[in-house]
Amino acid sequence: MHRTLFLALFALLIAAPALAQPAALDVRFCPEAVARPYPLDSLRGVQGLVLQDVAVVNRTSAPVEVTAVEIELLRGGEAIDRRVLAGADLAAAVRTGQAIKAQGMMDLLPAQFCDGRLLGAAPFAASPKLAPGEALLVFQQVFSWKGARDAARVTVRSAGGVVGQGSVRLDGAVTKTVFRWPLAQGLWTAGAGASFHTTHRWAIPEEFALDILQFGPNGRSYRTDGVRLADFYAYGAPVVAAADGVVVPLVTGGKENPPLMRKPGEAFPAYMGRVAAQQDQNLAGGLPGLMGEAVILDHGNGEYSVYAHLQPGSVTVRQGQAVKAGQPIAKLGSSGNSTEPHLHFQVCDRPSALSCAGLIPNFADLDIINSDGPRPLQSGDVVRGAP
């Protein structure tokens, strides 16, 4: 359900930060400190990982031709899974970097490159032969497994042998903060979550975010023809603090646009063209244009919850105010880069909706209607709101 340019761009191509190695080639990761797997199937113990960004930077004074990038998933230092990128795969990685450059993504969405920490001043290479100071980006490598994995190790090889190696810790732990559902009574649908088939998982700040909306008895998210925001079942619903916290600077100035629903008989390319045109305008509006009116709460331990696309003028809290779990903080709206009324909820490691890495929220006692038992949320789940 998350059909925003913000997400669509994330789903197309994105990048990230740095961890230098004392070798001919630096191997850098984004996020830097940890990559987070998330359950694909809790009953069977299957985990899924998006290794978002690996950058290889030539720190020598001479060209180095990369012949292979080897990615291994480790358990206790032992390689369990191994993938080698060479030939056509390396050429594809080069094309991705060039596309990022051509589309100006590093300027439009700097958070996807860890705000410059991934590459620094290094330009993308035009081939696997890296000139001094050039970089090769290995983008969004996907893995799944059963059992345990605790690190990802990347080894870069050239015609002269091993020239670079780095590793990043794998940790699927949930937040120390225990969260309740951020909306009150009723049935709510997590239209986009951490599952691979929706857009959030492919964006570093919102890997584990939720887009929450509500469907009515007609099987749609709106009454009548869905032309007005008030037609939507979710619009105006109370948004509540998901845990005790303190309000950090609010995002203000977000505006609501008419819903962008597909019209009867409208060809899909025409519909996407309308959406893209509106989203270009939203993107040009900076943070308010993307997130709309938003509240961010500090829960301590470097954990911050974000409530975005709120109804303008509905926020009832102020910066520095302490709030309790379940306390109303605003009304659900459709401000910013939103195609229809919904609540965007995410947890980050910094007090920002964009310049951060997403964390896995620790929800307590969620009533997932379509689940056979307790498990983490997946995209499409229906949740009963807490009273």
N, C-alpha and C positions, 0 to 999 in steps of 0.2 A: 504494500500500500504506500510505500514511501516513494513517490514519483517526483522527486525534486531534482533540479540540476545538480545541487550539492551532492546528492547521492548518486545520480546518474554519472556524473563526472568521476566520482570515487570508483564506481563500478567499472569504468572504462580503463582508467590508468591512474596510478597514485604512487607515492614513494615515501622516504623517511630518513633517520638520524645516523649517529656514528660511534664506532668503537675502534680506535686506531690500533694497528698491529705493528710491531717493530720489524717489518719485513719489506721486501721490494714492493709488495702490493699491500695496501691497507684493505682489510675486509671489515665492512661496517654494516650495522644493522639499524633498522628502525621498526618498532621502538628499540631503544638501545639496551635496556636492562633485561627485559623479559619478553618472550612471545607466549601468548596465552591460547592453549587449546580449549575447546568447548565440546561438550558431549554431542555426538551425532545420534547415539542410541544408548541411553542410560542403562536399559535392561541388559544389554549385551556388552556393556563396557567399551563401546566404540567412541573414540575421540577424533575430533577434526581440528586441523590447524591451518591457518593462512600465515605463512612466513611472508610478512608483508613486503619488506624491502631489504635486499642485500646489495650494497654498493662495493665495487672493487675499484680502487683508485691507485693509479700508477705513481708511486713516489720516487721513482728512479729518475736519472737524468737521461735515459735512453728509452726508445720504444720497447714495449713488451707485448708480444702476441699471446693472448690468452687462448689456450687450446681446449680447456675443459674447466668447468666449475662443478665440483662434487659436493653434494649436500647429504649429510648423514644425520639421522636421528639416533641419539645415544640413550643408553640406560646404564647408569653406573660406570660411565666411561667406555662402554662397549657399543660399537656401531650395530644397530638393529635393522635400520632401513637405510637404503643408499639410492641416490639418484644422481646421474651424471648428465650435465648439460654440455653439449658439444655440437659442432657443425651447425645445422639448421636452427637448433635451440639458441645458440649464442647469437646467430644472425637475428633471430626474433627479438632477443633481449636488446640488441643494438637498435632495432627499429622502434621498440617501445620508448627508449630514451630519446630518440629523435622526435617521436610524436609528442612526448611531454614538452620538449623544447619548442616545437612548432606551435603548440596550442597555448603556450605561456602558462602552463599549469603551476610552475614553481612560484609565479607571482600571484596567480589567482587563488591558489589553495596552498599556501606555504606550510600549513600544519601537516600536510601529507608528506612533506620532506623534513619533518621535525624542525620546522622553522629555520631551515638552512643548515642544521647540524649534520645532516646526512652527507652532503656533498661539499659543503663549504663553497669555495670558488671553483671547484673542479667542473669543467664542462663535460657533457656527454660525448663519448667517442663515436666516430662515424663507422667504425668497424671493430672487430675483436682485437685489432692491433692498437693498443693504447699508447698514445704519445705521452710524454712526461706531463703529469698533472691531470690527465683525462680519466674519466670514470665509465665503468660499465655497470648498468643497473640490472639486477635479477629481481623480477617483479612478481609478487603474489604467487609463490609456490604453495600448492595445496597438498596436504598429507592427511591420511586417516590411518588408524591403527587400533588394535586391542591390546590392553595391558598398559604398561608404564613407559614413558619416555621423559627424560629430564633435561635434555639439551639438544640443540641443533649445531652441528659443526660444518663449516664451509671451508673447503680447500680449493685453492685456485692453482691451476697448472699451466705452464707455458712450455714452449719448445725446449727450454732449459731445465725443466723439472718443477718441483713445488716452489712457488714464489710467494704464497700468501695463505694465511689460515686464521680463522676467527670462530668464535662460538657465542651462542646466546642461550640463556637459561629458558627452559620451558616450565611454565607453572600455571595450572588451571584453577588455582585457588580463588574462592569468592572473596568479596570484601569482608573486612572485620565488622563494618556497619551492617546491621540487620535491618532490612527494608520491609515495609508493608506496601501493598498496592497503592499507587498514587492517585487513585480515583475511588469514589465512594460506590454505593450500592448500584447494582445492575450488572449486566453481562457485557464484557469488553473483549475486543479481539486485538491480539498482538499482531497487527498486520505485517510488520517487519521486525525481525529480531536477529538473533545470531546465527540462524540457519543459513546454509550456503545459497539457497534459492531466492533469497531476497537481498536487497542492496546493502544493508547496514554492515554486514560482515566484511565487506571489501573496503571499508574506510577506517583508518586508524583511530580517529577520535570516537567513533560510534560503532566499533566492532560488536559491542554487546548492548547497543541501544534498542529501544522499543518505540515503534509508532503505534499508538493505541487509538482505536476508533470503535464505534458502536454501530451495530446493525439492528434494524427494526424487524417487525413481523413480516414485512414484505420482502425480506432477504436482501435489502439494500441498506446503505448507510444514510439514506435521505428519504424524506417524504416527498410527495408530489413529483416535481420534475428536477429537483436538486439545483435550481438556478440561484436560490438565495441561501446564504449561510445558515439562516434560521431554519431551513428545511432539514438540516442534518441532525440526527438524533443526539450526537455527541455535543453539539454546540452549546456552550454556556454551562456545561457540567462543572461542579466544583472540583478543582485540582487541590490535592492536599499534600502536605509534607510527607514524604515516604519514611522519614526518620527524624529524630531530634537533630537540630543543627542551627547554624547561624547564617544569616543571609549575607552573601558577599555581593559586590557591585552588580546591580541589575542591568539587563540589556533592555533598553527602551528605544522608542522611535519606530518600532515595527508597525507596519500597516497591513490591513487585510485586503485582499483582492477577491473578486467574485470566484466561486468554485470553478475549477477547471476539470469538469467531467466530460467524458466523451459523449457527443451528441448522437441521437438515433440516426443511423445511416451514415455517420461520419467515417470516412476511411481512416485507418489507423495512422498512415503517414501524415495525413492532414491534422489529425488530433495531436500527434507528437510535435508537429510544427507549431501549433498554437501554444503548447506547453513550453516548448523551448524558447519561444519569443518572450513569454512572460517571465520565465526563469532567468533569461539574460538580464532583464531589468532588475529582478530581485538580487542577482549576484552583484550587480553594480552598486547596490545599496549597502554593501559591507555587511558587518555582523547583524544589524537589525534587518537587513534585506534577506539574510539567510535564516536566522533563528527567530526573527520576529521579536515580540515581547517575551522575555525569558527571565526566570529566577534560578539562581545557583545557590545551593546550600553547602556549607562547610560542615562535615561531620567528624573532623579530626582524622588522624592517621593518614593524611594525604588523600582523602576520599571526598569527592564533591558530586552531588547530584544536580542534574540539569533538567529544567522543566521549560520546554520551548513551544513556540507557536501559540502563545496565550492570547486571550482576547484583550485588545488594547484597552487600557483604563481599568482593567479588572484586578490588577495586582494589589494585594492588601498588606504586603509586608514591605519593610524598608531595610536598607543596608545596615548591618550590624545588629539587627533584631534576632533574638533567639526564638526559635519556633519548636513546637512539639510534634511528634509523629501524629498524623491525622488532622492536624490543624489546617483549615482552608488557607490557601495562599493566593489563589487566582481562579479564573474561569477558563475552561478549555476554549480555544479559538482556532484561528487559521491565519495568524499573522506571519509575515516573512515568506519564505520559499515553501509554500504549502499548497497542495492542490485541493484539499478539502479539510474540514475541521478534524483535528486529531491532536493528541498530546505526544510530543517527542520527549521521551525520558531516557536519560543516560547517566552513567556514573563515570567520572574521570579522575585522573591522578593529579590534576591541576585545576585551579579555579577558573576554568574557561570551557566553553562549549566546543572550541575548535583547536586551540593550541594545547592539546593534551593527548594522552593515550587512554583508550577505553578500559574500564575495569568491569569484572563480572559481578553484577549485583547479587547479594545474598538475600533472597526473598524468603520470608518466613511464612509458613502455612498458607501458601497460595492454593486457592481452590480452582484447579485447572479442570474445566468441565469435560474436555475430551481426552483426559489422561487416564490410564489404567492404574496410576499410582503416583506418589510424589516423584517429581523429576524437575530438572531445569526447564525453563520456558523455551519453546521453539516458535518460529514464525507460524502464524495461523492459529495459535492456541486461543481458546476462549476461556476467560478468567472471570470469576464472580468477584465483584468489587467488595472491599471490606466495609462494614458499617461505620 
